[in-house]
Amino acid sequence: MDDDDDIRDIISFRVRRDGHEVTSIGHPSKALEVAATQSFDLAILDWSMPVMNGGELCERLHALPHLDGLPVLIVTAYADMDTRQSAERSGASSYLTKPFSLHDLAGCVGALLPVVERAS
């Protein structure tokens, strides 16, 4: 979930390339609407979004009984310790600072999700 279409597309591309199914959403309210009826293995959230930040969205996702314990990766341009600690307090599992390499993104996702076998 990133409100920047280009960043969201890059993240979605890399995660799909690694064999995972992706639901890409650009607004936190829409993300909550979708999350109310669907389960996910991982949420990748931007910290700076309209209406609420990634920490608030993380807390609201974890408040849904079927998503309690959902691994959450926060992706953000904020590298300061206060934001990192806020993300941790909100229940985020991992934190990746922009700009990031696709290799670093894949490493974070891989650490939070099981390896997916791809057909040759």
ZIUR-V955447 format. One record per backbone hydrogen bond with DSSP energy under -0.5 kcal/mol. CO is the residue of the C=O (numbers start at 0). NH is the residue of the N-H. If there is no record, write none. Layout:
{{CO:NH} {CO:NH}}
//
This chain:
{{0:45} {2:4} {3:7} {4:8} {5:9} {6:10} {7:11} {8:12} {9:13} {10:14} {11:15} {12:16} {13:17} {14:19} {15:18} {21:23} {22:24} {24:1} {26:30} {27:31} {28:32} {29:33} {30:34} {31:35} {33:36} {33:37} {40:70} {42:44} {42:72} {44:74} {46:48} {46:53} {49:51} {52:56} {53:57} {54:58} {55:59} {56:60} {57:61} {58:62} {60:63} {62:64} {63:66} {63:67} {64:67} {66:69} {70:42} {71:73} {71:92} {71:93} {72:44} {72:74} {73:95} {74:46} {75:97} {76:78} {79:83} {80:84} {81:85} {82:86} {83:87} {84:88} {85:89} {86:91} {87:90} {93:73} {95:75} {100:104} {101:105} {102:106} {103:107} {104:108} {105:109} {106:110} {107:111} {108:111} {108:112} {114:116}}
//
